[in-house]
Amino acid sequence: MLKENIADMPIFKEFTDKEIEIFADMDHDISEFKRGETIIQEGDCLTSIYIILEGNVKIVKKVDGRTILLAKLKSGELFGE
């Protein structure tokens, strides 16, 4: 399943079929998040990147009690790097 999902993603466009297969066969944590659920927060110590396989992710920042939309990412994009 992962191989088919990532094969057309821009970040993997320079990968050969064999490299995509190797990457897809590696041990990955695949998580599903609900609408509105916080995935990471500013200041978190990250050791991973997140690749969006399906859906959208909003990148927001709280400033003076207001939520500011910084970016909206879609399937095939990544964050947390």
Backbone torsions as a table, in degrees:
resi	resn	phi	psi	omega
1	MET	NA	-45.9	-177.4
2	LEU	-61.8	-41.2	-178.7
3	LYS	-57.0	-45.8	-179.4
4	GLU	-66.4	-35.8	-178.7
5	ASN	-70.3	-37.6	-174.3
6	ILE	-91.3	-17.8	-173.2
7	ALA	-55.9	-34.7	-177.2
8	ASP	-99.5	3.2	-179.3
9	MET	-74.7	137.9	-177.8
10	PRO	-53.0	-38.2	-177.3
11	ILE	-64.1	-23.2	-178.7
12	PHE	-103.1	9.2	-174.1
13	LYS	-63.3	-26.8	179.7
14	GLU	-88.9	-5.8	-180.0
15	PHE	-76.0	143.3	171.8
16	THR	-77.3	166.9	176.8
17	ASP	-58.1	-39.6	-179.7
18	LYS	-65.1	-42.1	179.2
19	GLU	-65.3	-39.4	176.4
20	ILE	-63.6	-42.2	178.3
21	GLU	-61.8	-43.7	178.7
22	ILE	-62.3	-46.9	179.5
23	PHE	-60.9	-45.4	-178.4
24	ALA	-63.9	-30.6	-178.8
25	ASP	-82.0	-10.0	178.7
26	MET	-69.0	162.6	178.7
27	ASP	-75.7	115.9	-179.7
28	HIS	-125.7	146.7	169.5
29	ASP	-92.2	117.2	177.0
30	ILE	-107.4	120.9	-176.8
31	SER	-118.3	150.4	175.6
32	GLU	-115.1	134.5	-178.6
33	PHE	-120.4	145.7	179.5
34	LYS	-85.6	155.9	176.8
35	ARG	-53.2	129.5	177.5
36	GLY	85.3	-6.8	-179.0
37	GLU	-75.0	137.2	176.8
38	THR	-77.8	129.0	180.0
39	ILE	-94.9	-52.4	174.9
40	ILE	-139.6	160.2	178.1
41	GLN	-124.3	153.0	176.9
42	GLU	-54.2	132.8	-179.9
43	GLY	96.4	-13.4	176.9
44	ASP	-62.9	142.5	174.8
45	CYS	-84.5	113.4	-175.0
46	LEU	-101.4	140.5	174.6
47	THR	-124.3	9.3	-175.7
48	SER	-140.1	163.6	166.2
49	ILE	-112.1	157.4	179.0
50	TYR	-114.4	125.6	176.4
51	ILE	-106.5	125.4	-178.0
52	ILE	-83.0	112.5	179.8
53	LEU	-86.2	-36.2	-180.0
54	GLU	-147.5	145.7	174.1
55	GLY	89.3	-161.2	-176.7
56	ASN	-131.2	157.2	175.3
57	VAL	-132.6	131.9	175.0
58	LYS	-98.8	133.4	174.0
59	ILE	-101.6	116.5	-176.6
60	VAL	-126.6	160.7	177.0
61	LYS	-136.5	136.3	176.4
62	LYS	-91.1	125.2	178.6
63	VAL	-134.3	119.8	179.0
64	ASP	50.9	42.0	177.9
65	GLY	80.0	-1.6	178.6
66	ARG	-104.8	148.9	176.3
67	THR	-101.0	121.7	-179.0
68	ILE	-109.1	126.8	177.8
69	LEU	-79.5	118.0	179.4
70	LEU	-92.8	-36.8	-178.6
71	ALA	-162.4	156.1	172.3
72	LYS	-126.9	117.3	-177.0
73	LEU	-103.0	152.6	-177.9
74	LYS	-126.1	177.1	179.4
75	SER	-49.7	133.2	179.5
76	GLY	97.6	-10.7	179.9
77	GLU	-99.4	168.5	-180.0
78	LEU	-135.5	163.9	177.9
79	PHE	-154.3	169.5	177.5
80	GLY	91.0	3.2	-177.7
81	GLU	-78.6	NA	NA
